[in-house]
């Protein structure tokens, strides 16, 4: 089992999309500075987490969302509380 998560920076409001088998642990690692590319975003908090049956599925959705780089779509997903692949056009 794997999760796609969307985290938001408490510092500047930007979003980060990732996937992990343990998103809580991953956010702790991000906030501890273990991901150098995110150091300008910390502290991060998870604003949405969606479970997938395989890491491949979670990773595919992560890459799809990252390619779009669409803040309004990410906001809508967070407001809906889930990634709706049919209604969002994903």
C-alpha positions as CSV (number, residue, x, y, z in Angstrom):
1,X,0.0,0.0,0.0
2,X,1.2,3.5,-0.9
3,X,0.0,7.0,-0.5
4,X,0.0,10.1,-2.6
5,X,0.2,13.2,-0.3
6,X,-0.1,16.9,-0.8
7,X,1.7,19.0,1.7
8,X,1.5,22.7,2.1
9,X,4.2,25.0,3.4
10,X,3.3,26.9,6.6
11,X,6.0,29.4,5.6
12,X,4.8,30.5,2.1
13,X,1.7,28.5,1.3
14,X,3.3,26.6,-1.6
15,X,2.3,23.0,-2.2
16,X,4.5,19.9,-2.5
17,X,3.3,16.6,-4.0
18,X,4.9,13.3,-3.0
19,X,4.2,9.6,-2.6
20,X,5.4,7.3,0.2
21,X,4.4,4.2,2.1
22,X,4.5,6.3,5.2
23,X,3.6,10.0,4.5
24,X,3.7,11.0,8.2
25,X,7.3,9.8,8.4
26,X,8.1,11.5,5.1
27,X,6.8,14.9,6.3
28,X,8.9,14.5,9.5
29,X,12.0,13.9,7.3
30,X,11.2,16.9,5.1
31,X,10.7,19.1,8.1
32,X,14.0,17.9,9.6
33,X,15.9,19.1,6.5
34,X,16.6,15.6,5.0
35,X,15.3,16.9,1.6
36,X,17.5,19.8,0.7
37,X,15.4,20.9,-2.2
38,X,12.5,21.6,0.2
39,X,14.4,23.5,2.8
40,X,12.8,26.8,1.7
41,X,9.3,25.3,2.3
42,X,9.6,23.9,5.8
43,X,7.6,23.5,7.9
44,X,5.2,21.4,5.8
45,X,1.9,19.9,6.8
46,X,-0.1,17.3,5.0
47,X,-3.3,18.7,3.6
48,X,-4.4,15.7,1.6
49,X,-3.5,12.0,1.7
50,X,-4.9,9.4,-0.7
51,X,-4.3,5.7,-0.5
52,X,-3.4,3.5,-3.6
53,X,-3.1,-0.2,-3.7
54,X,0.4,-0.1,-5.3
55,X,3.3,2.3,-5.3
56,X,3.2,2.4,-9.1
57,X,-0.4,3.8,-9.0
58,X,0.5,6.5,-6.4
59,X,3.7,7.4,-8.3
60,X,1.9,7.8,-11.6
61,X,-0.7,10.1,-10.1
62,X,2.1,12.1,-8.3
63,X,3.9,12.6,-11.6
64,X,0.7,13.6,-13.4
65,X,-0.1,16.2,-10.8
66,X,3.5,17.5,-10.8
67,X,3.6,17.8,-14.6
68,X,0.5,20.0,-14.6
69,X,1.8,22.5,-12.0
70,X,-1.7,23.8,-11.6
71,X,-2.3,25.5,-8.2
72,X,-6.0,25.9,-8.8
73,X,-6.4,22.2,-9.6
74,X,-4.5,21.3,-6.4
75,X,-6.7,23.6,-4.4
76,X,-9.8,22.0,-5.8
77,X,-8.5,18.5,-5.0
78,X,-7.8,19.6,-1.4
79,X,-11.3,21.1,-1.1
80,X,-12.9,18.0,-2.5
81,X,-10.8,15.9,-0.1
82,X,-9.8,13.4,-2.8
83,X,-8.4,13.1,-6.3
84,X,-11.4,12.3,-8.5
85,X,-9.9,11.0,-11.7
86,X,-13.1,11.2,-13.7
87,X,-14.4,14.6,-12.7
88,X,-11.1,16.4,-12.6
89,X,-10.1,15.2,-16.0
90,X,-7.2,13.3,-14.7
